Amino acid sequence: MVSPASRLKVSQSGKADRVDNMTAIFAKVGVSDINSDLATFYRTIVILAVSALLVSARHEWQVPATLSYKGLSYLALSGIATGLSWLCYFRALQMAPASRVAPIDKFSVVLVVLFAVLVLGERLSWKVGIGSLLIAGGVILTAL
């Protein structure tokens, strides 16, 4: 039986996917006549503004000193990795069709599953395993 919390997570994930579908198209058009590094910078400012607006609207601000050092450290590492990833992604969008770049970007799903099992010790269900193999196969097919 699926818990209400699990249903909410899946629902939120589905909403994220619907929004994420357009990011490659918007980004491809955006980097068509703007340097990809500068485009990444401006995109980051927009994300910062949207995030600040959302946190403000939900009254979720907290003083940084009250937050976990470990949590903030890992968020900083995640931010560095995300920034480097976006720089590479936007450069790739400038150089290649979005229809070829976006599927390769989605290969990160397979890598997250792999690292979740190897590093975080998460159990691999058959559904996630087969789904990951299908994603990997799709990435290979679109890259050929």
N, C-alpha and C positions, 0 to 999 in steps of 0.2 A: 504494500500500500504506500502511496506517495503522500508525504506529509504536506500540510499547507505551506510550510516554510520552503520546502523543495519546489513546490509549484510556483511560489513567488520568485525564487531564484531563476527558474527556467523562464518565467514570464519576463523578468527584467532582462535576461540574456537575449530573448527574442526581440525585445524592444531595441536593445543595443545593436543587434544584427541589422535591423531595419534602418537604423540611422547610419551604421557603419557602411552599408552598401553604397551610399552616395559619396562617401568621403574620397574614394579613389577618383571618381568622376570630377568632383569639385576641385580636388588637388591637381588633377591633370590639366584642367583648364587654367587653374591659378598659376601653375608653374610654366605655362606656355610662353609667357613673356616677362617673367620675373625670375631672377636667380634663385635656385632651389634652396640655398642656405638662408637667404633673406626671407623667402616664402615660409620656411620653417619657423623663423623668428616671429613673423607676423601671426602665423597660425597659433603659436604658443601664447602670444599676448591675448588672442581671442579666447583660447581655452582657459587661461587664467581669469579673464573677466567673467566668463560663463560660470566657472567653478565658484568664484567669489560671490556672484549673484545667487547661485543656488544655496551655498552655505549660509549666506545672509538671510535668504528667504525662509530657510528652515531653522534659523537661530541655532546653528551648530558650531559657531566659533568657539575655540578654546585657546587659552593662553599656552604658547608653546612649552613653557616650563612645566605645565601639568601633563604633558604628553610623554609617552615612553621614549627614552633615548634609543632603545633598540628599534622600535617602530619607526621613529624618524630617520634613523640611519639607513634602514632598509628601504624606506620611501625615497631617500636621497639617491641610493644606488639604483632603484627602479627608475627614478627621474633621469639619471645619467644614461641608463640603457635605453630608455624611451627616446630621449633627445637624439642619441646617436642613430637609433633605428629610424627616426623620422628624417634625419638628414640623408641617410642612405635611400630611404623610400622616395623622397621627393626628387633626389638626383636620378634615381631609376625611372621615375615617371617622366622626367625631362628627356630621357634617352630612349625610352621604349614605350610601346602601346600599353595603356592601362589594363587591357585585357590579358596581357602577359605578365605585368608586374604584380597585380593584385593577387592572383592565385599563388604566386611564389611567397608573397607576404603571409598568406594564410597557412603556409607550412609551419609557421610558428605555433599553431595549435598542436601539431604533432610533437614539436620539441617541448612544449609545455607539459604535455602528457608524459613524455619520456622523463623529463627532469622531476616532475611531481612524483613519479614512481621511484626514481633512483635517489633523489636528494631528500624529498619530503617523506618518503616511505608510504605514499598513498597506494592503496590497492588498485590494481588494474582490472576493471570489469571487462567481460567479453564485449559488451556494447561499445565501451570506450576504445578498446583495442581494435575492433573491426572498423569503427568509425574513423580512427586515426589512420588505419591502413588505407581506407577509401579516400581520405583527404590526401594522403601521400600519393596515391595512384592518380588522383585528379590533378595534382600539381605537376606530376611527371608528364601526364598527357598534354596539359596545356603548355608545358615548356618545350615540347618536341616540335 
